[in-house]
Each structure stands twice: as structure tokens, then as C-alpha cells.
Amino acid sequence: MNITKNTTDNLNAVLTVTVDKADYQEKVVNVLNQYKKTASIKGFRKGQVPMSFVKKQYEQAVILDTVNEILQKSVSDYINTEKLSILGNPVPVIKEQIDWNADQLNFDFELGLAPEFDVDLSKVEVDSYKVQVADEEVQKYVDNFAGRFGSLKSLAEVEAEAILKVDAQVEGQEAKPTFIRLEELKDTAAFIGKKVGDVIEVNANTIFDTAEEAAQQLNTEVSEEGVNVTYTIKEINKAEKAEVNQELFDKVYGEGTVDSEEAFRNKIKAESENMYNKEADKQIINDVVSKLLDTVSFELPTTFLTKWLLTSNENVTSEEQAKEELAKMDKGLRYQLIEAKIAEANNVEVNAEEVKEAAFAAIKDQLKMYGQSSIPEETLQQIAMSALQNQEEYNRLSYQVFTDKMLAVFKENVKLNEKEVTFDEFVDLITEKNKELAEA
């Protein structure tokens, strides 16, 4: 077997693969011998079919499958060995007729070559944002933690922010136990002042904003005219926020991590700013990508890519449709090439241990959000390893590690104009940028 490459221009090449009969004959004979043992042909006992009959029925198909396997492996190995940078996959050149009895078989494959270009990150200039968290924002977090780690207080009668345990009976149906938060109701007048055991009869339209909301809360169909509901009060409670003291600090961050309200608020502020600045880092990536797509120009083998889409995508059935699909892919494809060039120049790689560490950190942060900050390391490791068994999750985390490394490259090489902004200003900036991107 022999492979030769003919470069037709900077973006296109043709691989010619010559397969000798000796390359596949032995495997074909072995497969046919297996068929002979199991073939069932009328007039012959199983295993006693003459080889001439087996060849007549199966040989051409076996040769075709065997040669196809050889071609796929040899072309792939050649591309990897020669370190060819290609776009898409090799496209076989269709021949009208092939003499499968010939001593040599020749096959051609078209290649789309990745273009040559340079990327100079030092010429890229973007804004970077440092998000400042105001005291008002910190207070929202304090209130949220106090509410999350608070308790329920029993009330003698219904108040404005009460939480009721009730039996709800829709006309014609059995009563079902459920909970009602008064602050979520459109009108609470029918409930205020009521006590345990009291019965309230209302139309769903009176207390819910929409029929859809009523249907969800009552777990039944509700028309636009509403439905009559009878509530029997079983319990009346009110959520009491936890006091902002050492007990709350320990529940949120672990025992002894912070020892004063000032330290508690400072930690909230630092974590919030860190979270928001991670979002700001994402914007650096977006802005750098946008600048690179605008400034790094190169040609693509569009004729080849159109042909490749026609042969590889079953949803693309015409050349016109392939061109439309290629137009949609253009920016993404160009950035993949630019990204690969930057990664190669800066030795950006991701290994399995780094993905494992990313999974561990992600699980730890997620559990911390739910107030579970004292989970044993061994348990965290087990959860992380279980998550990594999911290939989709592994790929997601792997790309996240890669993106973090690319961000570090950008921060080190591009010119960043740092600007301090409030959280609200940052949200407005991102909203406007996303709007501009959508309109582009």
C-alpha cells in the first residue's frame, strides 16, 4: 500500500491511496472461510457449501468492507503521522467504476487544509471590568442567609407574611394538603385574621394572578373563569430570620471561619466580587474573540467545505443549502482555528488530573451554595469522580479548564483597560454588548 499527497494550492490537497491485493487478500479469505462454516444455501448441508458458491455470493461485499477499513485507517494514520492540519474530514472522490479484481486499487481523497496565518495578541486592546459590590448588595446577601437559616414560628392567627398549611378542596374533588405563602397571593383579605380550623371559600381568580398559576398551585385544570376552592387551615406559621450572630456565621461558612459581623460582611463582599469578576473575565474572552475575528483574516477552502457538508451532513441536501450552512459556521470555524493557533503557541493543554481538580472545586462550590461547607474531603472526591463518569460532564469541565488557561494567556498578552464599575453598571454593559452581538 502506498499514499501520496498532491497539494493543489495552499488550501486544498488530494491523497492518493494505492491498495495492493496482498494488503487485503488474507483477511478476505479468512472472512470467507468463516462464512463457509455458517452459510446456509439451499441444496447444501450447513458447513458443506463449496467455496465457489460462497465467493459468488459474498466475496465482492467482503472485499469492499475490508478495503474500506484499510482506507479509513491508512488515511487517518497518514494525516496524524504527517501532522496535516485539515478542516472537516477527507472526502472520497467518487469513481464511476472500480475493477475489484485488479492487482492494485487506487482511491483519491480530497483534503481541505487549514490556512496559514499569524496572531499577534499584543495588538489587541479591550476593556476589563472590576465590579465593586456596594453595602446594599451585601445586605441582600445577609438577608438571604438569615432567611435561609431561619426558623418557623407558630402564629395564633393569619398575618400578612404567614405560611399556611391547608387542605384545599376544589369543587367536585377530594381535599388535598398543600401550603400557601400569603406574600405570593394577589389578594389576602379572605385569609387575614383567620385561625386554625377556619374554612375559607374563594374563587381561584381572586387570589391567583392567572389561570395557569392557579392550575399549578391546585394541581388541577382551571378555566379562565376560575374555580371555587375551599381551604381548611391546619397550621399557621411565619418564617423568622436567623439572628446575624456567630451561629449564622458558622452555618454559612463553617465553624470559626469568621468571628464577627464585620468579617462576615467582608467575606460576603469578597466572594460576591469574585463571582461577579468571573463574569467580567468571561466578557474579556468575548471581547478578545470579537477583536480577533475582526482583525485576523485568512481564506478558507470554501469549495471543499461545501462538498464536505454535502457528503457528511444528512440534513444538507443541496449545494445552496451547504453554502448557507457554511455561512452560519463561518465565525465559529474561524475562531476554532485562531484559538488552536494561540493554544499551540502558548502550550495550552488540559490533562485528566486538571479536569478532576475542576470537578472537585465545582462540587465544593455548589454544596457551599446550599450551606454545606463541612463535607469531608473523601465524600467530595467520591461525588466528583461520579460526576466525571458522565462523558458530557467531563467534556464540559475539560473545556472550562481550557477556557481558564486561554483567559490567562489573554490577560498576560493583550492590553487591558481596567475600569471599576458597580454591579448595576456592569449588568447594563453586558446587556448592551449582548444586544449588539445579537444584532450583528
NULUMLO-507756 format. One line per field, with one value per residue (C-alpha): x, y, z; residue in three letters; residue number from 1. Coordinates in nm, 3 decimals. Layout:
N
c1 = c(X,...) .
c2 = c(Y,...) .
c3 = c(Z,...) .
res = c(ALA,...) .
n = c(NUM,...) .
This chain:
440
c1 = c(0.000,0.121,-0.009,0.096,-0.016,-0.062,-0.106,-0.321,-0.297,-0.248,-0.591,-0.651,-0.477,-0.554,-0.440,-0.399,-0.406,-0.286,-0.406,-0.242,-0.438,-0.187,-0.300,-0.644,-0.645,-0.560,-0.833,-1.088,-1.001,-1.038,-1.379,-1.499,-1.383,-1.594,-1.891,-1.837,-1.873,-2.203,-2.354,-2.698,-2.757,-3.039,-2.914,-2.612,-2.567,-2.451,-2.071,-2.052,-2.118,-1.846,-1.617,-1.709,-2.069,-1.956,-1.732,-2.005,-2.244,-2.016,-1.667,-1.730,-1.904,-1.625,-1.356,-1.546,-1.577,-1.215,-1.071,-1.289,-1.148,-0.792,-0.859,-1.008,-0.720,-0.443,-0.573,-0.621,-0.273,-0.115,-0.279,-0.167,0.187,0.239,0.073,-0.156,-0.388,-0.715,-1.072,-1.364,-1.288,-1.133,-1.390,-1.357,-1.352,-1.632,-1.528,-1.786,-1.639,-1.385,-1.228,-1.225,-1.030,-0.733,-0.399,-0.396,-0.680,-0.638,-0.852,-0.841,-0.944,-0.982,-0.849,-0.930,-0.613,-0.614,-0.488,-0.159,-0.189,-0.036,-0.198,-0.043,-0.224,-0.015,-0.208,-0.543,-0.690,-1.011,-1.173,-1.171,-1.416,-1.363,-1.704,-1.745,-2.013,-2.196,-2.311,-2.672,-2.580,-2.404,-2.716,-2.925,-2.694,-2.708,-3.090,-3.089,-2.866,-3.073,-3.389,-3.237,-3.114,-3.415,-3.699,-4.079,-4.276,-4.630,-4.896,-5.237,-5.392,-5.304,-5.078,-4.957,-4.642,-4.784,-4.721,-5.031,-5.066,-5.414,-5.642,-5.752,-6.073,-6.171,-6.543,-6.616,-6.276,-6.122,-5.933,-5.554,-5.295,-5.079,-4.901,-4.984,-4.743,-4.961,-4.696,-4.737,-5.114,-5.278,-5.536,-5.503,-5.813,-6.001,-5.721,-5.608,-5.715,-5.828,-5.730,-5.655,-5.973,-6.130,-6.267,-6.221,-6.416,-6.276,-6.263,-5.912,-5.920,-5.944,-5.610,-5.402,-5.280,-5.350,-5.538,-5.200,-5.071,-5.393,-5.372,-5.015,-5.092,-5.410,-5.281,-5.595,-5.732,-5.855,-6.054,-6.028,-6.345,-6.160,-6.274,-6.419,-6.179,-6.240,-5.938,-5.932,-5.646,-5.436,-5.131,-5.031,-4.658,-4.428,-4.070,-3.840,-3.498,-3.198,-3.011,-2.693,-2.458,-2.184,-2.433,-2.530,-2.166,-2.079,-2.376,-2.285,-1.905,-1.818,-1.732,-1.485,-1.422,-1.542,-1.577,-1.759,-2.033,-1.775,-1.573,-1.896,-1.991,-1.636,-1.633,-1.969,-1.838,-1.517,-1.699,-1.958,-1.693,-1.504,-1.821,-1.904,-1.545,-1.555,-1.840,-1.626,-1.349,-1.593,-1.651,-1.276,-1.283,-1.585,-1.428,-1.091,-1.264,-1.461,-1.145,-0.955,-1.236,-1.230,-0.853,-0.718,-0.806,-0.746,-0.910,-1.094,-1.127,-1.494,-1.540,-1.408,-1.610,-1.928,-1.862,-1.777,-2.107,-2.297,-2.135,-2.127,-2.448,-2.765,-2.971,-2.783,-2.925,-2.815,-2.512,-2.711,-2.809,-2.446,-2.332,-2.595,-2.484,-2.119,-2.206,-2.359,-2.047,-1.800,-1.727,-1.718,-1.485,-1.254,-1.229,-1.159,-0.859,-0.745,-0.793,-0.595,-0.312,-0.295,-0.316,-0.032,0.188,0.135,0.143,-0.216,-0.313,-0.552,-0.484,-0.713,-0.582,-0.674,-1.026,-1.056,-0.948,-1.202,-1.479,-1.379,-1.382,-1.717,-1.884,-1.740,-1.869,-2.209,-2.250,-2.136,-2.422,-2.662,-2.490,-2.297,-1.947,-1.817,-1.842,-1.549,-1.285,-1.330,-1.702,-1.635,-1.386,-1.639,-1.907,-1.659,-1.540,-1.900,-1.974,-1.673,-1.816,-2.060,-1.873,-2.073,-1.986,-1.621,-1.608,-1.776,-1.525,-1.233,-1.335,-1.379,-1.019,-0.904,-1.100,-0.946,-0.599,-0.683,-0.810,-0.473,-0.299,-0.523,-0.468,-0.094,-0.070,-0.350,-0.376,-0.645,-0.803,-0.930,-1.246,-1.418,-1.796,-2.085,-2.279,-2.573,-2.339,-2.180,-2.520,-2.611,-2.281,-2.324,-2.687,-2.586,-2.298,-2.527,-2.779,-2.512,-2.395,-2.748,-2.794,-2.459) .
c2 = c(0.000,0.349,0.702,1.016,1.376,1.620,1.979,2.163,2.501,2.645,2.525,2.202,1.869,1.521,1.199,0.903,0.566,0.261,-0.067,-0.390,-0.713,-0.850,-0.580,-0.730,-1.079,-1.273,-1.106,-1.162,-1.533,-1.562,-1.394,-1.612,-1.925,-1.816,-1.761,-2.109,-2.264,-2.090,-2.025,-2.170,-2.226,-2.443,-2.781,-2.794,-2.901,-2.634,-2.607,-2.803,-2.518,-2.508,-2.205,-2.113,-2.057,-1.857,-1.638,-1.578,-1.460,-1.279,-1.207,-0.867,-0.731,-0.864,-0.707,-0.376,-0.377,-0.484,-0.226,0.043,-0.042,-0.026,0.309,0.469,0.357,0.435,0.784,0.867,0.735,0.930,1.258,1.207,1.098,1.385,1.626,1.762,2.035,1.976,2.107,1.868,1.512,1.370,1.349,1.046,1.115,0.906,0.679,0.555,0.207,0.008,-0.320,-0.512,-0.795,-0.570,-0.629,-0.265,-0.034,0.344,0.580,0.958,1.171,1.547,1.741,2.091,2.233,2.475,2.819,2.968,3.295,3.482,3.604,3.893,3.931,4.233,4.436,4.352,4.608,4.557,4.689,4.485,4.549,4.531,4.502,4.680,4.539,4.809,4.774,4.748,4.444,4.285,4.344,4.148,3.851,3.887,3.890,3.589,3.387,3.492,3.377,3.050,2.952,3.091,2.900,2.879,3.045,2.930,3.206,3.227,3.390,3.468,3.769,3.926,3.711,3.388,3.042,2.826,2.450,2.386,2.126,2.260,2.124,2.215,2.169,1.811,1.679,1.541,1.774,1.781,1.904,2.194,2.511,2.876,3.170,3.477,3.707,3.520,3.574,3.851,3.922,3.805,3.967,3.637,3.489,3.771,3.715,3.355,3.080,2.709,2.520,2.811,2.748,2.996,2.974,3.174,3.171,3.097,3.415,3.616,3.504,3.396,3.620,3.374,3.054,2.888,2.981,2.857,2.528,2.477,2.555,2.347,2.066,2.067,2.226,2.583,2.776,3.150,3.192,3.036,2.762,2.767,2.643,2.562,2.596,2.448,2.590,2.325,2.527,2.896,2.975,3.262,3.242,3.409,3.517,3.390,3.642,3.776,3.622,3.359,3.075,3.208,3.271,2.909,2.771,2.971,2.939,2.665,2.680,2.954,3.070,3.421,3.558,3.889,4.058,4.280,3.975,3.808,4.106,4.139,3.774,3.811,4.119,3.943,3.632,3.840,4.049,3.733,3.584,3.898,3.940,3.588,3.712,4.012,3.770,3.598,3.936,3.974,3.646,3.757,4.092,3.941,3.683,3.961,4.165,3.867,3.778,4.138,4.166,3.819,3.745,3.433,3.236,2.908,2.619,2.700,2.478,2.178,2.261,2.291,1.948,1.808,1.932,1.774,1.435,1.436,1.609,1.419,1.733,1.917,1.805,2.072,2.287,2.600,2.463,2.363,2.719,2.860,2.619,2.712,3.081,3.006,2.815,3.075,3.271,2.963,2.782,3.081,3.123,2.750,2.794,3.113,2.951,2.644,2.867,3.060,2.740,2.580,2.890,2.906,2.532,2.531,2.171,2.001,1.676,1.441,1.548,1.911,1.807,1.608,1.912,2.129,1.880,1.875,2.257,2.282,2.030,2.207,2.547,2.403,2.243,2.564,2.748,2.522,2.581,2.253,2.379,2.099,1.797,1.552,1.566,1.194,1.242,1.538,1.330,1.049,1.289,1.449,1.114,1.004,1.321,1.258,0.922,1.124,1.196,1.510,1.649,1.552,1.735,2.042,2.060,1.993,2.285,2.502,2.427,2.505,2.832,2.936,2.876,3.076,3.359,3.360,3.386,3.676,3.861,3.823,3.928,4.167,4.529,4.560,4.894,4.830,5.010,4.998,4.965,4.894,4.572,4.755,4.932,4.601,4.440,4.732,4.699,4.326,4.369,4.629,4.417,4.113,4.328,4.448,4.089,3.970,4.247,4.181) .
c3 = c(0.000,-0.081,-0.008,-0.191,-0.135,-0.419,-0.295,-0.546,-0.368,-0.016,0.097,-0.094,-0.148,-0.278,-0.113,-0.350,-0.178,-0.369,-0.218,-0.337,-0.343,-0.093,0.156,0.193,0.038,0.354,0.560,0.280,0.269,0.648,0.643,0.355,0.541,0.838,0.606,0.459,0.804,0.877,0.531,0.466,0.094,-0.038,-0.157,0.074,0.433,0.675,0.659,0.333,0.089,-0.183,-0.163,-0.522,-0.409,-0.103,-0.318,-0.571,-0.301,-0.055,-0.195,-0.354,-0.042,0.183,-0.036,-0.031,0.351,0.403,0.164,0.322,0.667,0.529,0.363,0.675,0.897,0.649,0.566,0.935,1.024,0.738,0.844,1.206,1.113,0.871,1.119,0.850,0.976,0.794,0.808,0.813,0.706,0.387,0.106,-0.122,-0.495,-0.646,-0.932,-1.178,-1.198,-0.996,-1.110,-0.783,-0.947,-1.030,-0.854,-0.747,-0.646,-0.648,-0.440,-0.414,-0.116,-0.121,0.179,0.296,0.452,0.743,0.632,0.747,0.942,1.237,1.558,1.750,2.081,2.176,1.919,2.079,2.321,2.523,2.840,3.160,3.441,3.815,3.977,4.312,4.542,4.741,5.102,4.981,4.777,5.075,5.286,5.034,5.084,5.463,5.450,5.219,5.453,5.756,5.581,5.458,5.804,5.988,6.156,6.155,6.436,6.511,6.496,6.661,6.355,5.995,5.932,5.607,5.570,5.712,5.570,5.591,5.587,5.448,5.295,4.957,4.806,4.451,4.385,4.288,4.403,4.720,4.953,4.910,5.164,5.044,5.159,5.093,5.125,5.170,5.021,4.690,4.669,4.467,4.741,5.102,5.251,5.284,5.499,5.728,6.091,6.037,6.285,6.275,6.182,5.998,5.647,5.360,5.034,4.739,4.363,4.235,4.026,4.347,4.488,4.184,3.904,3.621,3.550,3.480,3.825,3.988,3.797,3.912,4.276,4.287,4.066,3.854,3.540,3.586,3.326,3.264,3.474,3.768,4.003,4.356,4.624,4.991,5.220,5.572,5.780,5.958,6.067,6.073,6.074,5.996,5.874,6.124,6.001,6.192,6.403,6.248,6.501,6.536,6.493,6.149,6.053,6.137,5.943,5.633,5.628,5.872,6.239,6.328,5.970,6.053,6.408,6.372,6.172,6.005,5.896,5.780,5.564,5.431,5.328,5.156,4.975,4.868,4.745,4.561,4.389,4.298,4.147,3.951,3.836,3.696,3.480,3.390,3.286,3.052,2.892,2.838,2.645,2.442,2.358,2.264,2.043,1.873,1.812,1.675,1.435,1.310,1.271,1.182,0.822,0.612,0.334,0.388,0.141,0.087,-0.220,-0.028,0.286,0.078,-0.068,0.275,0.421,0.132,0.193,0.575,0.688,0.605,0.661,0.384,0.050,-0.198,-0.275,-0.197,0.143,0.209,0.135,0.371,0.644,0.586,0.621,0.963,1.066,0.939,1.259,1.478,1.239,1.209,1.586,1.632,1.403,1.580,1.921,1.818,1.689,2.019,2.226,2.031,2.057,2.436,2.510,2.637,2.713,2.954,3.137,3.329,3.671,3.598,3.497,3.821,4.025,3.839,3.918,4.286,4.307,4.124,4.357,4.663,4.548,4.463,4.806,4.973,4.799,4.987,5.321,5.319,5.386,5.610,5.378,5.427,5.152,5.081,5.018,4.789,4.592,4.551,4.425,4.183,4.045,3.999,3.800,3.577,3.469,3.258,2.933,2.865,3.208,3.162,2.828,2.980,3.265,3.029,2.811,3.121,3.226,2.871,2.870,3.203,3.060,2.748,2.970,3.149,2.810,2.709,3.038,3.001,2.636,2.538,2.651,2.919,3.009,3.362,3.469,3.807,3.783,4.015,3.978,3.815,3.571,3.481,3.416,3.188,2.999,2.943,2.839,2.582,2.449,2.414,2.232,1.988,1.937,1.862,1.606,1.434) .
res = c(MET,ASN,ILE,THR,LYS,ASN,THR,THR,ASP,ASN,LEU,ASN,ALA,VAL,LEU,THR,VAL,THR,VAL,ASP,LYS,ALA,ASP,TYR,GLN,GLU,LYS,VAL,VAL,ASN,VAL,LEU,ASN,GLN,TYR,LYS,LYS,THR,ALA,SER,ILE,LYS,GLY,PHE,ARG,LYS,GLY,GLN,VAL,PRO,MET,SER,PHE,VAL,LYS,LYS,GLN,TYR,GLU,GLN,ALA,VAL,ILE,LEU,ASP,THR,VAL,ASN,GLU,ILE,LEU,GLN,LYS,SER,VAL,SER,ASP,TYR,ILE,ASN,THR,GLU,LYS,LEU,SER,ILE,LEU,GLY,ASN,PRO,VAL,PRO,VAL,ILE,LYS,GLU,GLN,ILE,ASP,TRP,ASN,ALA,ASP,GLN,LEU,ASN,PHE,ASP,PHE,GLU,LEU,GLY,LEU,ALA,PRO,GLU,PHE,ASP,VAL,ASP,LEU,SER,LYS,VAL,GLU,VAL,ASP,SER,TYR,LYS,VAL,GLN,VAL,ALA,ASP,GLU,GLU,VAL,GLN,LYS,TYR,VAL,ASP,ASN,PHE,ALA,GLY,ARG,PHE,GLY,SER,LEU,LYS,SER,LEU,ALA,GLU,VAL,GLU,ALA,GLU,ALA,ILE,LEU,LYS,VAL,ASP,ALA,GLN,VAL,GLU,GLY,GLN,GLU,ALA,LYS,PRO,THR,PHE,ILE,ARG,LEU,GLU,GLU,LEU,LYS,ASP,THR,ALA,ALA,PHE,ILE,GLY,LYS,LYS,VAL,GLY,ASP,VAL,ILE,GLU,VAL,ASN,ALA,ASN,THR,ILE,PHE,ASP,THR,ALA,GLU,GLU,ALA,ALA,GLN,GLN,LEU,ASN,THR,GLU,VAL,SER,GLU,GLU,GLY,VAL,ASN,VAL,THR,TYR,THR,ILE,LYS,GLU,ILE,ASN,LYS,ALA,GLU,LYS,ALA,GLU,VAL,ASN,GLN,GLU,LEU,PHE,ASP,LYS,VAL,TYR,GLY,GLU,GLY,THR,VAL,ASP,SER,GLU,GLU,ALA,PHE,ARG,ASN,LYS,ILE,LYS,ALA,GLU,SER,GLU,ASN,MET,TYR,ASN,LYS,GLU,ALA,ASP,LYS,GLN,ILE,ILE,ASN,ASP,VAL,VAL,SER,LYS,LEU,LEU,ASP,THR,VAL,SER,PHE,GLU,LEU,PRO,THR,THR,PHE,LEU,THR,LYS,TRP,LEU,LEU,THR,SER,ASN,GLU,ASN,VAL,THR,SER,GLU,GLU,GLN,ALA,LYS,GLU,GLU,LEU,ALA,LYS,MET,ASP,LYS,GLY,LEU,ARG,TYR,GLN,LEU,ILE,GLU,ALA,LYS,ILE,ALA,GLU,ALA,ASN,ASN,VAL,GLU,VAL,ASN,ALA,GLU,GLU,VAL,LYS,GLU,ALA,ALA,PHE,ALA,ALA,ILE,LYS,ASP,GLN,LEU,LYS,MET,TYR,GLY,GLN,SER,SER,ILE,PRO,GLU,GLU,THR,LEU,GLN,GLN,ILE,ALA,MET,SER,ALA,LEU,GLN,ASN,GLN,GLU,GLU,TYR,ASN,ARG,LEU,SER,TYR,GLN,VAL,PHE,THR,ASP,LYS,MET,LEU,ALA,VAL,PHE,LYS,GLU,ASN,VAL,LYS,LEU,ASN,GLU,LYS,GLU,VAL,THR,PHE,ASP,GLU,PHE,VAL,ASP,LEU,ILE,THR,GLU,LYS,ASN,LYS,GLU,LEU,ALA,GLU,ALA) .
n = c(1,2,3,4,5,6,7,8,9,10,11,12,13,14,15,16,17,18,19,20,21,22,23,24,25,26,27,28,29,30,31,32,33,34,35,36,37,38,39,40,41,42,43,44,45,46,47,48,49,50,51,52,53,54,55,56,57,58,59,60,61,62,63,64,65,66,67,68,69,70,71,72,73,74,75,76,77,78,79,80,81,82,83,84,85,86,87,88,89,90,91,92,93,94,95,96,97,98,99,100,101,102,103,104,105,106,107,108,109,110,111,112,113,114,115,116,117,118,119,120,121,122,123,124,125,126,127,128,129,130,131,132,133,134,135,136,137,138,139,140,141,142,143,144,145,146,147,148,149,150,151,152,153,154,155,156,157,158,159,160,161,162,163,164,165,166,167,168,169,170,171,172,173,174,175,176,177,178,179,180,181,182,183,184,185,186,187,188,189,190,191,192,193,194,195,196,197,198,199,200,201,202,203,204,205,206,207,208,209,210,211,212,213,214,215,216,217,218,219,220,221,222,223,224,225,226,227,228,229,230,231,232,233,234,235,236,237,238,239,240,241,242,243,244,245,246,247,248,249,250,251,252,253,254,255,256,257,258,259,260,261,262,263,264,265,266,267,268,269,270,271,272,273,274,275,276,277,278,279,280,281,282,283,284,285,286,287,288,289,290,291,292,293,294,295,296,297,298,299,300,301,302,303,304,305,306,307,308,309,310,311,312,313,314,315,316,317,318,319,320,321,322,323,324,325,326,327,328,329,330,331,332,333,334,335,336,337,338,339,340,341,342,343,344,345,346,347,348,349,350,351,352,353,354,355,356,357,358,359,360,361,362,363,364,365,366,367,368,369,370,371,372,373,374,375,376,377,378,379,380,381,382,383,384,385,386,387,388,389,390,391,392,393,394,395,396,397,398,399,400,401,402,403,404,405,406,407,408,409,410,411,412,413,414,415,416,417,418,419,420,421,422,423,424,425,426,427,428,429,430,431,432,433,434,435,436,437,438,439,440) .
